[in-house]
Amino acid sequence: MSDCLIVGGGVIGLSLAYELAGHGCRVRVIDCGQPGKEASWAGAGILPPACPVADDPLEKLTAISNEMHRQWSAELLASTGVDNGYRRSGAVYLARNATAAEQLDRFAGLAHAQKIDAQRLTHTELDDLEPSLRPSGTVAAAYLVPDECQIRNPRHLKALLIGCACRGVEITSGAAAEDFEIRGGRIRAVRTNLGPLSADRVCIATGSWSAALAKKLGASPEIKPVRGQMVLVSLLRPAVSRIVNEGIRYLVPRADGRLLVGSTEEDVGFDRGTTVGAVAGLLQFALSLVPDLATAQVDRTWAGLRPATRDGLPYLGRVSGLDNAFIAAGHFRSGLQLSTGTALVMSQLIRGRQPDVDLTMFRVDRDQTSADIQGSPKRVRHELPLT
Ligand SMILES: Cc1cc2nc3c(=O)[nH]c(=O)nc-3n(C[C@H](O)[C@H](O)[C@H](O)COP(=O)(O)OP(=O)(O)OC[C@H]3O[C@@H](n4cnc5c(N)ncnc54)[C@H](O)[C@@H]3O)c2cc1C
């Protein structure tokens, strides 16, 4: 019997497994499909900077996560040989109308208050930094955020899977959790299509699919899928050297010359398909920023399902009324970024330690009735509806 059974092998479940196993726990991860192939694979891997001395628990969790990404990337490279592409590429934030510029200025003000470097750029400075960036229309505001980092999701998941295996984590693909045997205020077994599985403690980390499973534990976190489509293009030489953010869309340059163009936010249930309209819209957006992309090759398109919550905060905590049941889900647009910090605090909670971050705000039984499903701009920096 394992010390901890983690249901869901996305970046949240695998990171938690890696962390727990690092503390000597016997961990098993089950996934109904292939681990690391859902939202966690699909994401862009953008890691915006955060304030390390913040009081706000989300900001603190983000800052801890950022520092851990730096450490884990080096550690995983050394132990698995897989380079996850972690780098401090920096980012440019753009606004092309007055309303968007106002919002961007507010966002920069917030960043300054948190001692996050965000430098307003003149047109000439923008030109000098990114000569291929020739936005159509008027650039009403532009900022340089030098500390924005990035990671290549598929590579990070590959590194995590090998890292988990090296630490003795048992990973089972094609094992779907269907129900739970509950007695005496504890989960006695997780019922799966492969039969019942027992563990001392159980953590649900099934991303967009978590609400239905949690319901079987008597919990009612509000998590729904929000589809994000992506386009990958390749060029002979890199189009831009920094991440370019405009509203909810972005260009992410990879070190090998590829460019990721994202993304959409669509309320279409569990449909992971890509559509002509969205892909055309993303390509048009990319061309409106970098006209040279007209001759670039479209490599691939895909979509993933972000686990969205009403207030933009993930659920991190114990399930009320059950001694040994935990949930870590609902990270929406920041799950790759928050995966390391989530692993740290959930591992502390599961091992009976005091978490480094106050988790009250993230508790599973919080009231969500007055919140909006996609979160507030203050809480989810990538949610700024700038355009
Ligand atoms: C287009 C896009 C761009 C994004 N960009 C970024 C970004 O730049 N930065 C960032 O930080 N985040 C980003 N995200 C968000 C991030 O990818 C997610 O928040 C994160 O991947 C969620 O991870 P997860 O492990 O909770 O979910 P998932 O990766 O979806 O994993 C859940 C796993 O649970 C398994 N599962 C489901 N039900 C069961 C069951 N009953 N039994 C067993 N297993 C089950 C699934 O098969 C899956 O493998 C992006 C997401 C998308 C889609």
The ligand as an SDF file (V2000), in Angstrom:
LIG
                    3D

 53 58  0  0  0  0  0  0  0  0999 V2000
   -3.5370   26.6240  -24.1460 C   0  0  0  0  0  0  0  0  0  0  0  0
   -3.0670   26.6740  -22.7270 C   0  0  0  0  0  0  0  0  0  0  0  0
   -2.0440   27.5420  -22.3630 C   0  0  0  0  0  0  0  0  0  0  0  0
   -1.5940   27.5760  -21.0390 C   0  0  0  0  0  0  0  0  0  0  0  0
   -0.5260   28.3640  -20.7310 N   0  0  0  0  0  0  0  0  0  0  0  0
   -0.0450   28.3600  -19.4610 C   0  0  0  0  0  0  0  0  0  0  0  0
    1.0930   29.1410  -19.1310 C   0  0  0  0  0  0  0  0  0  0  0  0
    1.6750   29.8100  -19.9850 O   0  0  0  0  0  0  0  0  0  0  0  0
    1.5410   29.1090  -17.8370 N   0  0  0  0  0  0  0  0  0  0  0  0
    0.9410   28.3740  -16.8810 C   0  0  0  0  0  0  0  0  0  0  0  0
    1.3890   28.3840  -15.7320 O   0  0  0  0  0  0  0  0  0  0  0  0
   -0.1410   27.6110  -17.1740 N   0  0  0  0  0  0  0  0  0  0  0  0
   -0.6470   27.6050  -18.4390 C   0  0  0  0  0  0  0  0  0  0  0  0
   -1.7530   26.8690  -18.7440 N   0  0  0  0  0  0  0  0  0  0  0  0
   -2.4990   26.2380  -17.6650 C   0  0  0  0  0  0  0  0  0  0  0  0
   -1.8980   24.9270  -17.2590 C   0  0  0  0  0  0  0  0  0  0  0  0
   -1.5610   24.1770  -18.3890 O   0  0  0  0  0  0  0  0  0  0  0  0
   -2.9230   24.1680  -16.3800 C   0  0  0  0  0  0  0  0  0  0  0  0
   -3.3670   24.9900  -15.3220 O   0  0  0  0  0  0  0  0  0  0  0  0
   -2.2740   22.9310  -15.7820 C   0  0  0  0  0  0  0  0  0  0  0  0
   -1.7200   22.1460  -16.7950 O   0  0  0  0  0  0  0  0  0  0  0  0
   -3.2650   22.1050  -14.9890 C   0  0  0  0  0  0  0  0  0  0  0  0
   -2.6020   20.9290  -14.6090 O   0  0  0  0  0  0  0  0  0  0  0  0
   -3.3600   19.7090  -13.9770 P   0  0  0  0  0  0  0  0  0  0  0  0
   -2.3410   18.6970  -13.6480 O   0  0  0  0  0  0  0  0  0  0  0  0
   -4.2650   20.2030  -12.9000 O   0  0  0  0  0  0  0  0  0  0  0  0
   -4.3520   19.2210  -15.1320 O   0  0  0  0  0  0  0  0  0  0  0  0
   -4.1060   18.2680  -16.3930 P   0  0  0  0  0  0  0  0  0  0  0  0
   -2.8060   18.5160  -17.0410 O   0  0  0  0  0  0  0  0  0  0  0  0
   -5.3240   18.4070  -17.2480 O   0  0  0  0  0  0  0  0  0  0  0  0
   -4.0250   16.8170  -15.7490 O   0  0  0  0  0  0  0  0  0  0  0  0
   -5.1240   16.1730  -15.1950 C   0  0  0  0  0  0  0  0  0  0  0  0
   -4.8940   14.6840  -15.4020 C   0  0  0  0  0  0  0  0  0  0  0  0
   -5.9200   13.9670  -14.7060 O   0  0  0  0  0  0  0  0  0  0  0  0
   -6.2540   12.8320  -15.4890 C   0  0  0  0  0  0  0  0  0  0  0  0
   -7.5870   12.3920  -15.0750 N   0  0  0  0  0  0  0  0  0  0  0  0
   -8.7840   13.0140  -15.2630 C   0  0  0  0  0  0  0  0  0  0  0  0
   -9.7740   12.2960  -14.7060 N   0  0  0  0  0  0  0  0  0  0  0  0
   -9.2130   11.1890  -14.1480 C   0  0  0  0  0  0  0  0  0  0  0  0
   -9.7180   10.0830  -13.4200 C   0  0  0  0  0  0  0  0  0  0  0  0
  -11.0260    9.9670  -13.1390 N   0  0  0  0  0  0  0  0  0  0  0  0
   -8.8580    9.1230  -12.9930 N   0  0  0  0  0  0  0  0  0  0  0  0
   -7.5280    9.2160  -13.2710 C   0  0  0  0  0  0  0  0  0  0  0  0
   -6.9910   10.2630  -13.9610 N   0  0  0  0  0  0  0  0  0  0  0  0
   -7.8220   11.2380  -14.3780 C   0  0  0  0  0  0  0  0  0  0  0  0
   -6.1820   13.3390  -16.9350 C   0  0  0  0  0  0  0  0  0  0  0  0
   -5.9990   12.2710  -17.8320 O   0  0  0  0  0  0  0  0  0  0  0  0
   -4.9790   14.2690  -16.8680 C   0  0  0  0  0  0  0  0  0  0  0  0
   -3.7780   13.6350  -17.2490 O   0  0  0  0  0  0  0  0  0  0  0  0
   -2.2090   26.7670  -20.0640 C   0  0  0  0  0  0  0  0  0  0  0  0
   -3.2090   25.8870  -20.4470 C   0  0  0  0  0  0  0  0  0  0  0  0
   -3.6400   25.8310  -21.7580 C   0  0  0  0  0  0  0  0  0  0  0  0
   -4.7080   24.8440  -22.1470 C   0  0  0  0  0  0  0  0  0  0  0  0
  1  2  1  0
  2  3  1  0
  2 52  2  0
  3  4  2  0
  4  5  1  0
  4 50  1  0
  5  6  2  0
  6  7  1  0
  6 13  1  0
  7  8  2  0
  7  9  1  0
  9 10  1  0
 10 11  2  0
 10 12  1  0
 12 13  2  0
 13 14  1  0
 14 15  1  0
 14 50  1  0
 15 16  1  0
 16 17  1  0
 16 18  1  0
 18 19  1  0
 18 20  1  0
 20 21  1  0
 20 22  1  0
 22 23  1  0
 23 24  1  0
 24 25  2  0
 24 26  1  0
 24 27  1  0
 27 28  1  0
 28 29  2  0
 28 30  1  0
 28 31  1  0
 31 32  1  0
 32 33  1  0
 33 34  1  0
 33 48  1  0
 34 35  1  0
 35 36  1  0
 35 46  1  0
 36 37  1  0
 36 45  1  0
 37 38  2  0
 38 39  1  0
 39 40  1  0
 39 45  2  0
 40 41  1  0
 40 42  2  0
 42 43  1  0
 43 44  2  0
 44 45  1  0
 46 47  1  0
 46 48  1  0
 48 49  1  0
 50 51  2  0
 51 52  1  0
 52 53  1  0
M  END
$$$$
